[in-house]
């Protein structure tokens, strides 16, 4: 399966728009384009049973973030204080930037 383009990048602040965590905000920890999924900080927390190992002497229950579909998150615009659609435009010097389609503000990575 070919890699898809995803509208958010690692480090972006996003808001969840669907599912059990609807309305929560968080930072994107990782993007998985081949699965069209993202992992967002403090969203879709799962409990995993881990056996003791050299890295984890204790073992037991570990709480961590699970994957959610990329279509269930929107970029959070700090100016508009809400989830917004993003677009791509080219500046005069030829650099490609993402921008908020609601207020026009550009995001720099």
DRENLUMMI-446088 format. One record per residue (C-alpha): residue in one letter; y, x, z. Coordinates in steps of 0.5 Angstrom, whole numbers, padded with zeros to 4 digits, always signed. Layout:
BEGIN
aYXZ;...
//
This chain:
BEGIN
x+0000+0000+0000;x+0007+0003-0002;x+0012+0004+0003;x+0017-0001+0004;x+0025-0001+0005;x+0027-0003+0012;x+0034-0006+0014;x+0034-0002+0021;x+0033+0005+0022;x+0031+0009+0029;x+0036+0009+0034;x+0040+0003+0031;x+0041-0003+0036;x+0038-0009+0034;x+0037-0017+0037;x+0031-0020+0036;x+0031-0027+0032;x+0024-0030+0033;x+0018-0030+0038;x+0017-0030+0045;x+0023-0024+0046;x+0028-0028+0042;x+0035-0026+0044;x+0033-0019+0047;x+0037-0013+0045;x+0034-0006+0045;x+0034+0000+0041;x+0029+0002+0035;x+0024+0007+0038;x+0021+0008+0031;x+0020+0004+0024;x+0013+0004+0021;x+0015+0002+0014;x+0008+0002+0011;x+0006-0004+0016;x+0013-0007+0016;x+0014-0007+0023;x+0019-0004+0028;x+0018-0002+0036;x+0024-0004+0040;x+0026-0001+0047;x+0024-0006+0052;x+0021-0012+0047;x+0014-0014+0046;x+0011-0011+0053;x+0004-0010+0053;x-0001-0008+0058;x-0006-0002+0056;x-0012+0000+0060;x-0012+0008+0059;x-0018+0012+0061;x-0016+0018+0065;x-0015+0025+0061;x-0012+0032+0062;x-0005+0029+0060;x-0006+0023+0064;x-0010+0025+0071;x-0010+0018+0074;x-0011+0013+0068;x-0011+0006+0070;x-0006+0000+0067;x+0000+0003+0062;x+0006-0002+0060;x+0009+0000+0053;x+0012-0003+0048;x+0008-0006+0042;x+0010-0007+0035;x+0014-0013+0032;x+0015-0015+0025;x+0021-0012+0022;x+0024-0019+0019;x+0024-0021+0027;x+0030-0017+0028;x+0037-0016+0026;x+0042-0011+0027;x+0047-0012+0033;x+0054-0011+0031;x+0058-0009+0037;x+0065-0012+0034;x+0062-0019+0032;x+0057-0018+0039;x+0052-0022+0035;x+0046-0020+0030;x+0049-0019+0023;x+0046-0018+0016;x+0047-0011+0013;x+0049-0008+0006;x+0050-0002+0003;x+0056+0001-0001;x+0059+0007-0004;x+0065+0011-0001;x+0070+0014-0005;x+0067+0021-0004;x+0060+0018-0006;x+0057+0018+0000;x+0052+0012+0001;x+0053+0008+0008;x+0051+0001+0011;x+0056-0004+0013;x+0056-0011+0017;x+0057-0016+0012;x+0061-0021+0017;x+0066-0016+0019;x+0066-0011+0014;x+0065-0005+0019;x+0061+0001+0016;x+0056+0004+0021;x+0055+0012+0021;x+0048+0015+0023;
//
